[in-house]
Amino acid sequence: MAEIKIAGVMRAGAYSPNHIGNDAAIFNAAAEHLRKRGCVVNIYNEEQFREQDITEQIVLNMCREQSSIAKLQSLEDEGRLVINSGYGIENCTRERMTRILLGNKVPYPDSLIVNTNENVIDDLKEAGFSSCWIKRGDFHAMHKEDVSYCRHPEEAQEVVHEYFYRGIKRAVINRHLVGDLIKFYGVSGQPFFYWFYPFDEGHSKYGYEAVNGKSRGLKFDEEELKMMCQRASDILDVKIYGGDCIVDPDGTIRIIDFNDWPSFAPCRQEAAPYIAKCVLNAIKKWRKR
């Protein structure tokens, strides 16, 4: 087999809120497993990736910056193999993700998508929303204020207008779900899947886990969760993924967030070899085209 050369593009620090070290660690661990299997992995930061001509035909990346994503998509259109896909990364921005998951009937909270210069109180009341989550619709969360928990429609209105004044034009409003918050990590097409209760483990990005509080250990079908996440991975076109879901008291599972290549912080060493296997399998399929 010809030598496999891979461009490895690390995530810019601005897009790793409270997880810069963890994001770098999982990326480096996956790259090292690929090297052990004979691959050459050349590491770039996002700025280098944007400004340089990348000659490698395979790009493994954690990009989040918009111009980086546009370049990934351009490389894909040229026929290069890009993991995660630039189109998949874009699909994980909030408004697109909400439309895609709901449109494909993946269990997800009732949601409104609004312009931030609108009055939303009447719409929230008509939809039966009381407490809810407001999230910037145009991009991934970069700051704590990009995701806001609101206790009633009037508070939600204030937050929506704050988004407008911050220059955020679109927002997604999710109905708040009561139940156990679960965080999960997975790799498409691989047996690896890991989940845990983030509040109980003290795992947090912005502290919002406290809203749902300590888990009650509500029973749910773990195989159903795995299948649901694999389906979301396929639909969104994201091979290396993670996210959050809520388990209702009756065992119903709903995905509330789905991310392209998260930190895998509690399971990094277990996940890294499976990420490498996923990449190698994708390379084999790509070479057979």
Secondary structure, 3 states (H helix, E strand, C coil): CCCCEEEEECCCHHHCCCCHHHHHHHHHHHHHHHHHCCCEEEEECHHHHHHCCCCCCEEEECCCCHHHHHHHHHHHHHCCEEECCHHHHHHCCHHHHHHHHHHCCCCCCCEEEEECCCCCHHHHHHHCCCCEEEEECCCCCCCHHHEEEECCHHHHHHHHHHHHHCCCCEEEEEECCCCEEEEEEEECCCCCEEEECHHHHCCCCCCCHHHHCCCCCCCCCHHHHHHHHHHHHHHHCCCEEEEEEEECCCCCEEEEEEEECCCCHHHHHHHHHHHHHHHHHHHHHHHCC
